[in-house]
Amino acid sequence: MRDPTSSIWLKITLRTALERDCVQAYGDAMVLKNILKERMDHHLGHSR
């Protein structure tokens, strides 16, 4: 990832994920996506 606007956290996380089993890394990424989406929805007042 060479995008200069990407956070250090994202670059480190991606580098770490690429060293893992791709199926497990993908599964963990989906869990993280869901958690962050719920947090964002709550923050923006979009409750389900």
C-alpha positions as CSV (number, residue, x, y, z in Angstrom):
1,M,0.0,0.0,0.0
2,R,1.7,3.1,-1.2
3,D,-1.2,5.6,-0.7
4,P,0.4,8.4,1.4
5,T,-3.1,9.3,2.9
6,S,-3.5,5.8,4.4
7,S,-3.0,5.6,8.1
8,I,-0.1,3.9,9.7
9,W,-2.6,1.6,11.5
10,L,-4.1,0.5,8.2
11,K,-0.6,-0.1,6.7
12,I,0.5,-2.2,9.6
13,T,-2.7,-4.1,9.8
14,L,-2.6,-4.9,6.1
15,R,1.0,-6.0,6.3
16,T,0.2,-8.3,9.2
17,A,-3.0,-9.7,7.5
18,L,-1.0,-10.5,4.3
19,E,1.3,-12.8,6.4
20,R,-1.7,-14.8,7.8
21,D,-3.9,-17.5,6.3
22,C,-6.0,-15.6,3.8
23,V,-9.3,-17.3,4.8
24,Q,-8.8,-16.4,8.5
25,A,-7.6,-12.9,7.7
26,Y,-10.7,-12.3,5.5
27,G,-13.0,-13.6,8.3
28,D,-11.4,-11.4,10.8
29,A,-11.7,-8.4,8.4
30,M,-15.4,-9.1,8.0
31,V,-15.9,-9.2,11.8
32,L,-14.0,-5.9,12.1
33,K,-16.0,-4.3,9.3
34,N,-19.3,-5.3,11.0
35,I,-18.1,-3.9,14.4
36,L,-17.0,-0.7,12.9
37,K,-20.2,-0.3,10.9
38,E,-22.3,-0.8,14.0
39,R,-20.2,1.8,15.8
40,M,-20.5,4.3,13.0
41,D,-24.3,3.7,12.7
42,H,-24.7,4.2,16.4
43,H,-22.6,7.4,16.2
44,L,-24.6,8.8,13.3
45,G,-27.9,7.8,14.9
46,H,-28.8,5.0,12.4
47,S,-30.2,2.4,14.7
48,R,-31.7,-0.8,13.3
